[in-house]
């Protein structure tokens, strides 16, 4: 069975990275090996007074144990990170477990709607950009794209969407799936840059006029599972 290391947070309400990734990847016939980064009582984007348990000290111990077992991974998939220190831990994990055919997917979870999440500092945002340089595929929303490109949210909104994903590809070195992209007419979805051939394509569906926490986690989990099974990027995004 193909195996994915999923490095993300666990929340009771709102963000639900691992509680989404585990069943989704399992349903796709992929073994999900969870490496929790933090436990939160709620999403950090819309609640005050949430609890936050940092798992940083355990992460390297888990990686050491997995290495001692000789585990290999067809993909490494990272999402919400709980501290600046964790970014270095994940960078080390990728370098340690990456094989010639390993797909590295980084969801650079930092914010939304032009705002950075409460737990993220400027140093963490810079570190996330550095981590994303190791990725084969990144899945930022527009806010995260602005942070990765070091442009204001207002500036990035005025740039041609195709140019944004082209810039995010670092000269074609990585694929980009920019989430929350709409072509209008009640549609929403993603704009994809595929490093395999340099093509840029939009994937669209009819938008449900509500916001649902965890939608990005669900999308990136399906995307990762499909790519691990050999599905090309655009088809995986669809």
C-alpha positions as CSV (number, residue, x, y, z in Angstrom):
1,X,0.0,0.0,0.0
2,X,1.2,3.5,-0.8
3,X,2.0,5.6,2.3
4,X,1.7,9.3,3.0
5,X,3.2,11.2,5.9
6,X,0.6,13.9,6.9
7,X,2.2,16.6,9.0
8,X,-0.7,18.8,10.3
9,X,-2.7,19.9,13.2
10,X,-5.7,18.4,15.0
11,X,-8.7,20.5,16.1
12,X,-11.9,19.7,17.8
13,X,-13.9,22.4,15.8
14,X,-13.1,24.3,12.7
15,X,-9.6,23.4,11.3
16,X,-9.5,19.6,11.0
17,X,-6.5,18.8,8.9
18,X,-5.6,15.3,10.2
19,X,-9.2,14.4,11.0
20,X,-9.9,15.0,7.2
21,X,-6.6,13.6,5.8
22,X,-6.8,10.3,7.6
23,X,-10.2,9.1,6.4
24,X,-9.9,10.7,2.9
25,X,-6.5,9.1,2.1
26,X,-7.6,5.8,3.6
27,X,-10.8,5.8,1.4
28,X,-8.5,6.4,-1.6
29,X,-6.5,3.3,-0.7
30,X,-3.5,5.2,0.7
31,X,-2.1,4.7,4.2
32,X,-2.0,8.0,6.1
33,X,0.7,8.2,8.7
34,X,-0.2,11.2,10.9
35,X,2.4,13.4,12.5
36,X,0.5,16.0,14.6
37,X,1.9,19.5,14.9
38,X,-0.6,20.9,17.4
39,X,-3.9,20.3,19.1
40,X,-6.3,23.2,19.1
41,X,-9.8,23.5,20.6
42,X,-11.1,25.5,17.6
43,X,-10.0,27.2,14.4
44,X,-7.7,30.2,15.0
45,X,-9.3,32.3,12.4
46,X,-12.7,33.1,14.0
47,X,-12.5,32.2,17.7
48,X,-11.0,33.9,20.8
49,X,-9.6,32.0,23.8
50,X,-8.8,28.8,22.0
51,X,-6.5,26.3,23.5
52,X,-3.2,25.4,21.8
53,X,-1.0,22.4,22.5
54,X,2.4,22.5,20.7
55,X,3.6,19.0,19.6
56,X,7.1,20.2,18.5
57,X,9.0,18.2,21.0
58,X,7.4,14.9,19.9
59,X,7.8,15.4,16.1
60,X,11.5,14.6,15.9
61,X,11.0,11.6,18.2
62,X,8.3,10.3,15.8
63,X,10.6,10.8,12.8
64,X,13.4,9.0,14.5
65,X,11.2,6.1,15.3
66,X,9.8,5.9,11.8
67,X,13.4,6.0,10.4
68,X,14.4,3.1,12.7
69,X,11.5,1.1,11.3
70,X,12.7,1.8,7.8
71,X,9.5,3.5,6.7
72,X,9.3,5.0,3.3
73,X,6.7,7.4,1.9
74,X,5.3,8.0,-1.5
75,X,4.3,11.5,-0.3
76,X,4.9,14.0,2.4
77,X,2.0,16.4,2.9
78,X,2.3,19.3,5.4
79,X,-0.3,21.8,6.5
80,X,-0.8,24.0,9.5
81,X,2.3,24.4,11.6
82,X,2.3,25.5,15.2
83,X,5.6,27.2,15.8
84,X,8.7,28.6,14.0
85,X,10.7,25.6,15.3
86,X,8.4,23.2,13.6
87,X,9.2,24.6,10.2
88,X,12.8,23.4,10.6
89,X,11.6,20.0,11.9
90,X,9.5,19.6,8.8
91,X,12.3,20.7,6.5
92,X,14.5,18.0,8.1
93,X,11.8,15.4,7.8
94,X,11.4,16.1,4.0
95,X,15.1,15.9,3.4
96,X,15.4,12.7,5.5
97,X,12.5,10.7,4.0
98,X,12.3,12.1,0.5
99,X,13.0,9.4,-2.1
100,X,13.4,9.8,-5.9
101,X,9.6,9.3,-6.4
102,X,8.3,11.0,-3.3
103,X,5.8,13.8,-3.9
104,X,6.1,16.7,-1.5
105,X,2.9,18.7,-1.0
106,X,3.0,21.8,1.1
107,X,-0.2,23.6,2.0
108,X,1.3,26.9,3.2
109,X,-1.5,27.5,5.8
110,X,-1.0,31.1,7.0
111,X,-4.2,33.0,6.6
112,X,-7.2,33.9,4.6
113,X,-9.2,36.9,3.4
114,X,-6.1,39.1,3.6
115,X,-5.4,38.3,7.3
116,X,-2.7,36.2,8.8
117,X,-3.9,33.6,11.4
118,X,-3.3,34.6,15.1
119,X,-0.6,32.1,15.8
120,X,1.6,33.1,12.9
121,X,4.4,35.6,13.2
122,X,6.4,37.3,10.5
123,X,9.3,34.9,11.1
124,X,6.9,31.9,10.7
125,X,5.6,33.3,7.4
126,X,9.2,33.7,6.1
127,X,9.9,30.2,7.3
128,X,6.9,28.8,5.5
129,X,8.1,30.4,2.3
130,X,11.4,28.6,2.8
131,X,9.7,25.3,3.5
132,X,7.5,25.7,0.4
133,X,10.7,25.9,-1.7
134,X,11.2,22.2,-1.0
135,X,7.7,21.3,-2.4
136,X,6.8,19.6,-5.6
137,X,3.3,21.1,-5.2
138,X,2.0,24.0,-3.2
139,X,-1.7,24.8,-2.6
140,X,-1.9,28.5,-1.4
141,X,-5.0,30.7,-1.3
142,X,-4.7,34.3,-2.4
143,X,-3.7,35.5,1.0
144,X,-0.9,32.9,1.2
145,X,0.2,33.7,-2.3
146,X,0.6,37.3,-1.3
147,X,2.7,36.3,1.7
148,X,4.9,33.9,-0.4
149,X,5.5,36.6,-3.0
150,X,6.0,39.3,-0.4
151,X,3.3,41.4,-1.9
152,X,0.4,43.2,-0.1
153,X,-3.0,41.6,-0.4
154,X,-4.3,44.7,-2.3
155,X,-1.4,44.5,-4.7
156,X,-1.8,40.8,-5.4
157,X,-5.5,41.3,-6.2
158,X,-4.6,43.5,-9.1
159,X,-2.1,41.1,-10.7
160,X,-3.2,38.7,-13.5
161,X,-4.1,35.3,-11.8
162,X,-2.0,33.4,-14.4
163,X,1.0,35.6,-13.6
164,X,0.6,34.9,-9.9
165,X,0.8,31.1,-10.3
166,X,3.6,31.5,-12.8
167,X,5.6,33.5,-10.2
168,X,4.8,31.0,-7.4
169,X,6.2,28.2,-9.5
170,X,9.7,29.5,-9.0
171,X,10.6,29.4,-12.7
172,X,8.6,26.2,-13.3
173,X,10.4,24.2,-10.5
174,X,7.2,23.4,-8.6
175,X,3.5,23.0,-9.5
176,X,1.0,25.4,-8.0
177,X,-2.7,24.9,-7.2
178,X,-4.1,28.3,-6.2
179,X,-7.3,27.6,-4.3
180,X,-10.3,29.8,-3.9
181,X,-10.0,31.0,-7.6
182,X,-13.2,32.0,-9.4
183,X,-13.8,32.7,-13.1
184,X,-17.1,34.3,-12.3
185,X,-20.7,33.2,-12.9
186,X,-21.0,31.6,-9.5
187,X,-18.1,29.3,-10.1
188,X,-15.2,28.6,-7.8
189,X,-12.2,26.2,-7.7
190,X,-8.5,26.4,-8.4
191,X,-6.0,27.8,-10.9
192,X,-3.3,25.3,-11.6
193,X,0.3,25.6,-12.9
194,X,1.6,22.2,-13.9
195,X,5.4,22.0,-13.9
196,X,5.3,18.9,-16.1
197,X,4.4,21.0,-19.2
198,X,4.1,24.6,-18.0
199,X,0.4,24.7,-18.7
200,X,-2.0,26.8,-16.7
201,X,-5.6,25.6,-16.3
202,X,-8.6,26.6,-14.2
203,X,-10.7,23.9,-12.5
204,X,-14.2,25.2,-11.6
205,X,-17.4,24.0,-10.0
206,X,-20.6,25.7,-9.0
207,X,-20.0,27.6,-5.7
208,X,-22.1,26.8,-2.7
209,X,-22.7,30.3,-1.2
210,X,-21.4,29.5,2.3
211,X,-18.0,29.0,3.9
212,X,-17.0,25.6,5.4
213,X,-14.0,25.2,7.7
214,X,-11.8,22.3,6.5
215,X,-12.6,22.7,2.8
216,X,-9.0,23.3,1.9
217,X,-7.9,20.3,4.0
218,X,-10.4,18.1,2.2
219,X,-9.3,19.4,-1.2
220,X,-5.6,19.0,-0.7
221,X,-6.0,15.6,0.8
222,X,-7.9,14.4,-2.3
223,X,-5.3,16.1,-4.5
224,X,-2.4,14.4,-2.7
225,X,-4.1,11.0,-2.7
226,X,-4.8,11.2,-6.4
227,X,-1.2,12.2,-7.3
228,X,0.2,9.5,-5.2
229,X,-1.8,7.0,-7.2
230,X,-0.3,8.5,-10.4
231,X,-3.1,10.9,-11.5
232,X,-1.8,14.0,-13.3
233,X,-2.0,17.3,-11.5
234,X,-4.9,18.9,-13.4
235,X,-7.0,15.7,-13.3
236,X,-6.2,15.3,-9.6
237,X,-7.4,18.9,-8.9
238,X,-10.6,18.1,-10.8
